[in-house]
Amino acid sequence: MAARPSWRCRVCGAAWPCSPARLALLGEYREDRIGLLIYLATLLYEAAGDLAGNDRLTDRFITWARAR
């Protein structure tokens, strides 16, 4: 999980969700992509309050998780 309010990974310090976090989330929500997107959208909403002015949050939190 991310350290708030920076939304950085507590393990590696990269912007969350970092690559390991994304892989873990994809594994955890393997059978529920919609659930993953809802979870990420909720976190995006929370992060928007902490990271005001960052206009790439949707890419960071949601775009990577869409079905391909």
C-alpha positions in Angstrom: 0.0 0.0 0.0 1.0 3.6 -0.5 2.3 5.9 2.2 0.0 8.9 2.4 0.0 11.8 1.6 2.9 11.2 -0.8 1.3 8.2 -2.5 4.7 6.5 -2.7 5.3 2.8 -2.2 6.2 1.9 1.3 8.6 -0.7 0.0 10.5 0.8 -2.9 9.6 4.5 -2.7 8.3 4.7 -6.3 5.0 6.4 -7.2 2.2 4.0 -6.1 1.0 1.8 -7.7 4.5 0.8 -8.7 5.2 -2.2 -10.9 5.2 -4.8 -8.0 2.0 -3.3 -6.6 0.3 -3.5 -10.0 1.3 -7.1 -10.4 0.0 -7.9 -6.9 -3.3 -6.1 -7.6 -3.7 -7.9 -10.9 -3.1 -11.2 -9.1 -5.5 -10.4 -6.3 -8.3 -9.2 -8.6 -7.5 -11.8 -11.3 -11.2 -12.8 -11.5 -12.7 -9.4 -10.8 -11.3 -6.6 -13.1 -14.4 -4.4 -12.4 -13.7 -4.7 -8.7 -10.1 -3.7 -9.3 -11.2 -0.7 -11.3 -13.6 0.3 -8.6 -11.0 -0.1 -5.9 -8.5 2.0 -7.9 -11.1 4.7 -8.6 -11.7 5.0 -4.9 -8.0 5.4 -4.2 -7.7 7.9 -7.1 -10.4 10.0 -5.5 -8.5 9.9 -2.2 -5.1 10.7 -3.9 -6.6 13.6 -5.7 -7.1 15.4 -2.4 -3.5 14.7 -1.4 -1.9 15.3 -4.7 -3.8 18.3 -5.9 -2.6 19.7 -9.2 -1.3 16.3 -10.5 -3.2 15.9 -13.8 -1.8 12.4 -14.6 -3.5 10.6 -11.7 -5.9 8.8 -14.0 -3.1 7.2 -15.9 -1.3 6.4 -12.7 -4.2 4.8 -11.0 -6.7 3.6 -13.6 -5.5 3.4 -17.2 -2.9 0.6 -16.7 -5.6 -1.7 -15.2 -8.1 -1.6 -18.0 -8.8 -4.9 -19.8 -6.7 -5.4 -22.9 
